[in-house]
């Protein structure tokens, strides 16, 4: 079997995993850095893909075609959309949607399946669902996981795990209005910039995928301040979960 691919967007996400990689061989391709080695005894390829959907798609394609990875996992941070979630909580995607793909009508923007339009190559579904068997194994592996409380909760309230829809778009959401709309209209638990693009590539190649995101902010008007304050702590949480999941991927 091929290795497990782990993609990260920013240095903080990548560092917590790369620092524990053994026997690493470093390859640069398309302006990206790939570290192939072993993490906790498991063959992995870590990719520092950079931010955004195009970078995620390029990295995913290389990991499948060049490194023959058998499953792709995006690990990192996200903004929370569900008002029941808090900074530090972790969302694992059972479904992903590109919220900035669609068409503009007289009454506003309508989200539609990426690469399709209702009047050209129409498509009945929106987004991509994660593999059910894979999600079941993930749930079992994390059933008894306890994450340490973060400073965001005053060091008292431990982060929670949540399974739900994650939205992807080439935007940093810094707006209460947009946050509320994305949650209300699309049912997104969290929003980020890469996951659904990676999933689209994986679906095209028939490779399973997983997106694990720890909330660094709540995607509102103060999200840029919260991101800077909590990014290191929550990126560590996401990395710890990745290491817990490696045996079941």
Long-range contacts (C-beta under 8 A, 24 or more apart in sequence): 1-70, 2-43, 2-67, 2-68, 2-69, 2-70, 3-36, 3-42, 3-43, 3-44, 3-45, 3-67, 3-68, 3-69, 3-70, 4-42, 4-43, 4-44, 4-45, 4-69, 4-70, 4-71, 4-73, 4-246, 4-249, 5-44, 5-45, 5-47, 5-60, 5-63, 5-64, 5-67, 5-69, 5-71, 5-72, 5-73, 6-39, 6-44, 6-45, 6-46, 6-47, 6-73, 6-74, 6-75, 6-242, 7-47, 7-49, 7-56, 7-59, 7-60, 7-63, 7-72, 7-73, 7-74, 7-75, 7-194, 7-198, 8-46, 8-47, 8-48, 8-49, 8-74, 8-75, 8-76, 9-49, 9-50, 9-51, 9-55, 9-56, 9-74, 9-76, 9-192, 9-193, 9-194, 10-51, 10-76, 10-77, 10-231, 10-235, 11-48, 12-77, 12-231, 12-232, 12-235, 13-75, 13-76, 13-77, 13-235, 13-238, 13-239, 14-46, 14-48, 16-235, 16-236, 16-239, 16-240, 17-46, 17-75, 17-239, 17-242, 17-243, 18-46, 20-243, 21-46, 29-62, 29-66, 30-58, 30-59, 30-62, 32-58, 32-59, 32-62, 34-62, 34-63, 34-67, 36-67, 39-243, 39-246, 40-243, 40-246, 42-246, 42-247, 44-246, 45-69, 49-194, 51-193, 51-194, 52-170, 52-193, 52-194, 53-98, 53-168, 53-169, 53-170, 53-193, 53-194, 53-196, 53-197, 54-197, 55-194, 56-193, 56-194, 56-195, 56-197, 56-198, 56-201, 57-197, 57-198, 57-200, 57-201, 59-198, 60-197, 60-198, 60-201, 60-202, 61-201, 64-201, 64-202, 64-205, 64-207, 69-207, 70-207, 70-208, 71-134, 71-207, 71-208, 71-209, 71-210, 71-249, 72-198, 72-201, 72-202, 72-207, 72-208, 72-209, 72-210, 73-209, 73-210, 73-211, 73-212, 73-242, 73-245, 73-249, 74-194, 74-195, 74-198, 74-209, 74-210, 74-211, 74-212, 74-213, 75-212, 75-213, 75-238, 75-239, 75-241, 75-242, 76-192, 76-194, 76-212, 76-213, 76-214, 76-235, 76-238, 77-192, 77-213, 77-214, 77-215, 77-216, 77-227, 77-231, 77-234, 77-235, 77-238, 78-166, 78-190, 78-191, 78-192, 78-213, 78-214, 78-215, 78-216, 79-172, 79-173, 79-179, 79-190, 79-191, 79-192, 79-215, 79-216, 79-217, 79-218, 79-219, 79-223, 79-227, 80-189, 80-190, 80-215, 80-217, 80-218, 80-219, 81-167, 81-179, 81-182, 81-183, 81-188, 81-189, 81-190, 81-191, 81-219, 82-162, 82-164, 82-183, 82-188, 82-189, 82-190, 83-183, 85-160, 85-162, 85-189, 85-190, 85-215, 85-218, 86-152, 86-153, 86-157, 86-159, 86-160, 86-215, 86-218, 87-150, 87-152, 87-153, 87-215, 87-216, 87-217, 87-218, 87-226, 87-230, 87-234, 88-147, 88-149, 88-150, 88-152, 88-153, 88-159, 88-214, 88-215, 88-230, 88-233, 88-234, 88-237, 89-159, 89-160, 89-161, 89-162, 89-214, 89-215, 90-147, 90-159, 90-160, 90-161, 90-162, 90-212, 90-213, 90-214, 90-215, 90-237, 90-238, 90-241, 91-162, 91-163, 91-164, 91-166, 91-189, 91-190, 91-212, 91-213, 91-214, 91-215, 92-135, 92-138, 92-142, 92-161, 92-162, 92-163, 92-210, 92-211, 92-212, 92-213, 93-130, 93-163, 93-164, 93-165, 93-166, 93-195, 93-210, 93-211, 93-212, 93-213, 94-129, 94-130, 94-135, 94-163, 94-164, 94-165, 95-127, 95-128, 95-129, 95-130, 95-164, 95-165, 95-166, 96-127, 96-128, 96-130, 96-165, 96-166, 96-167, 96-168, 96-195, 96-196, 96-199, 96-211, 97-126, 97-127, 97-165, 97-166, 97-167, 97-168, 97-186, 97-188, 97-196, 98-127, 98-167, 98-168, 98-169, 98-196, 98-197, 98-200, 99-167, 99-168, 99-169, 99-182, 99-186, 99-188, 99-191, 100-169, 100-170, 100-171, 111-185, 111-186, 114-196, 114-197, 114-200, 115-200, 127-165, 127-196, 128-196, 128-199, 128-200, 128-203, 128-209, 130-199, 130-208, 130-209, 130-210, 130-211, 131-208, 131-209, 134-208, 134-210, 134-249, 135-163, 137-248, 137-249, 138-210, 138-245, 138-248, 139-163, 140-248, 141-244, 141-245, 141-247, 141-248, 142-241, 142-244, 142-245, 145-241, 145-244, 147-237, 147-240, 150-230, 150-233, 150-234, 150-237, 151-230, 151-233, 152-226, 152-229, 152-230, 152-233, 152-234, 159-214, 159-237, 162-189, 164-188, 164-189, 164-190, 165-189, 166-190, 166-191, 166-192, 166-195, 166-196, 166-211, 166-213, 167-191, 167-192, 167-196, 168-192, 168-193, 168-194, 168-195, 168-196, 168-197, 169-193, 172-223, 172-224, 173-219, 173-223, 174-219, 174-220, 174-221, 174-223, 174-224, 175-219, 175-220, 175-221, 176-220, 176-221, 178-219, 179-218, 179-219, 179-220, 182-219, 190-215, 190-219, 191-219, 210-245, 210-249, 212-238, 212-241, 212-242, 212-245, 213-238, 214-238, 214-241
